[in-house]
Amino acid sequence: NLFSVWLTLSKAVCEINSALHLWLLLQSVTSYIYLGIVDCFPAGFLHKCDIELYMEIKIYGNVLKLTFFNNIVPLFTVPVVNGGTAHGEPCIFPFLFQGREYSDCTTDGRGDGRLWCATTYDYDQEKKWGFCETEEQAQQRLQAEEAEEQYQTVLRMLNATTRKTQKKELYEKLLKVAEKGHQKAMEKVAYAMLFGDYMNQNITKAKEMFEKLAMEGSPKAQMALGFLYAAGLGVNSSQAKALVYYTFGALGGNLVAHMILGYRYWGGVGVPQSCESALTHYRLVANQVASDVSLTGGSAVQRIRLLDEVENPGSTSGMLEEDLIQYYQFLAEKGDVQAQVGLGQLHLHGGRGVEQNHQRAYDYFTQAANAGNTHAMAFLGKMYSEGSEFLPQNNETALQYFKKASDLGNPVGQSGLGMAYLYGRGVPVNYELALKYFQKAAEQGWVDGQLQLGTMYYNGIGVKRDYKQALKFFNLASQAGHILAFYNLAQMHATGTGVMRSCHTAVELFKNVCERGRWSERLMTAYGSYKEGETDAALVQYLLLAEQGYEVAQSNVAFILDQRAKIFSENETYPRALLHWTRAAAQGYTVARIKLGDYHFYGYGTDVDYETAVIHYRLASEQQHSAQAMFNLGYMHEKGLGIKQDIHLAKRFYDMAAEASPDAQVPVFLALCKLGLIYTLQYLKEMISQVDLDQLLGPEWDLYLMTVIALLLGTVIAYRQRQHQIIVLAGIDRQAVPAHCTEQLVLTS
């Protein structure tokens, strides 16, 4: 063993002059070893002991340090303390603290996590101690504490403001904190540079910061590097490297990395398809998402398809126009109770272009509740029951609002009362009453009542455990989109509780839960960037969400790439778009399936392949009954592209398209007209080919035909001229009749 030993001298260094002294000194460090006679040596002198160890002697005031080496390589040294009550003195190991011996520096007894040691054996008696750090380490610690304080200050200001200009200024301050080496600030700044959030988008700089953070073990940075390699942003695309970084990020506890791995194993993206592996990753993330769901249900997830918005402006986005919001606000100010409740719910959950704001929600609900609205009373009860930064949690006040609403028959209030009795919030726990109120709420179709009834039957709380009843109520709640209903159903299918075990069903349900996590807010951020014309920033954000398995993000990535995104070269856009259309189609998006057919039909990002195009159109037609796919199949049958030419099948598919969608009726009518003309021409051609006109009409039958056509044309022209002359003469005659005679003629007639 290699080690160092300290000894405090009472008089002079040369008093240590016998083997006995060293033997006593070393008994707490190593075995009882005889080192030989040690005389008084100059400081720094190396002495070879009897057991082939080298000993270096250094003097610090009245302290002697003996460092022992093997091949002159030091292994262990005793630190000199900094600060405390024994600044500059060496640690003593072991030392006694609160009846326990410590053989190394410790953080016990401190709340700040700083390492310390005693400089005498019995700390409890002598109170001699100091920190196990050098002056340089102490300075670094002070700088780190200062950076942490600055980071927390900037973070509080960021959370408190919604002004974009102010956020940009705060991110500049955050950049300065990051330059001091603060890890969380570096992570936040690097992501801001990657996404173009309140900072200029700089993928190269973001990559450099992520690489530095990854070397320090940051799971967020490891996940981000995995994303960069997966998407080929700032680096050459490498799915192998992406998988490695995602794995390290997941091992470090990063939930987004777990979600990405779950999707990859589910879809077989870069890894062998494995339902069980996907289930492991998705379940871990879903557990965290479900635990974060509050009584109010959390914020709403807004999914907007850019393609649908372009093709049907304003019909599918679900976003409220600013003018409409202002109109509702005007109605609310005038005392319209329904407007007050609606705005309160919008601000409570967020979504549809309205930011989550508990203060405004509280104000609107209070106005409506004062006017006697039971829904507003119940939602105020929810807010008090859950609590927030704006509104302190208060079970008594929540109970009062729930009782008022419940007494007036409101299902939200009944469900709230049930929760109070189930968990003992402001009242003693009473499962019988909880069951009663949940049943009342469920009978009126309120989702929370259905969910809690399912929970009680699932766990056997206040009722006999009944998995069939639990499954029934969880299914009812899931139809209304309750996240915890999906979570509980997923658990039942994953474990085979009350149903046949189904890994596939469990993964799909867990995936649904995971997509309601806090990272779903990025969907609206990306949409905002796109609407502001920041296409590259929107594309990168949608790319990360697409990696997480969001189908709407995959289709939006493909749509933006279709528009020739600047972030990738022209020859990359179509192949990348094809990849994301493929992933979106695999998740059941009909338009993506049709797009795949179009890409193979026209050769976008791949070779022209009519057979593959037919396969995709047929899938969209059979599985999703797409009118567009049916029309395309009709056209391909008509032309014989990738499939046998068959006019009858073409007509059949055109007719099916018209039946499937009213919008298809006009193009189908035109296609059928063209098809009828083609059929007639083909029929005439076949008839003509069967008749020998030379034999029937003579060798000069074409001249006869031209003569007949010329005569017909002349007859038509002559007839048209005659009609024109009659109209002109009638006009002249009318002008010659006096006005009063014209009136008489009219009256007579």
Secondary structure, DSSP 8 states (H G I E B T S, - for coil): ---EEEEE-SS-GGG--SHHHHHHHHTTTSS-----------TT-EEE-TTS-EEEEEEETTEEEEEEEBTTB------B-BSTTSTT-B--SSEEETTEEESS-B-TT-SS---EEESSSBHHHH--EEES--HHHHHHHHHHHHHHHHHHHHHHHHHH---HHHHHHHHHHHHHHHHTT-HHHHHHHHHHHHHTSSS---HHHHHHHHHHHHHTT-HHHHHHHHHHHHHTSSS---HHHHHHHHHHHHHTT-HHHHHHHHHHHHHTSSS---HHHHHHHHHHHHHHHHHH--TT---------HHHHHHSTTTSS----HHHHHHHHHHHHTT-HHHHHHHHHHHHH-BTTB---HHHHHHHHHHHHHTT-HHHHHHHHHHHHH--SSS---HHHHHHHHHHHHHTT-HHHHHHHHHHHHHTSSS---HHHHHHHHHHHHHTT-HHHHHHHHHHHHHTSSS---HHHHHHHHHHHHHTT-HHHHHHHHHHHHHTSSS---HHHHHHHHHHHHTTSGGGHHHHHHHHHHHTT-HHHHHHHHHHHHHTT-HHHHHHHHHHHHT--TTS-HHHHHHHHHHHHHHHHHTT-HHHHHHHHHHHHHTSSS---HHHHHHHHHHHHHHH--HHHHHHHHHHHHHTSSS---HHHHHHHHHHHHHH-GGGHHHHHHHHHHHHHHHHHHHHHHHHHHS-HHHHH-TTHHHHHHHHHHHHHHHHHHHHHHHHHHHHHHHHHHHHS-HHHHHHHHHH-
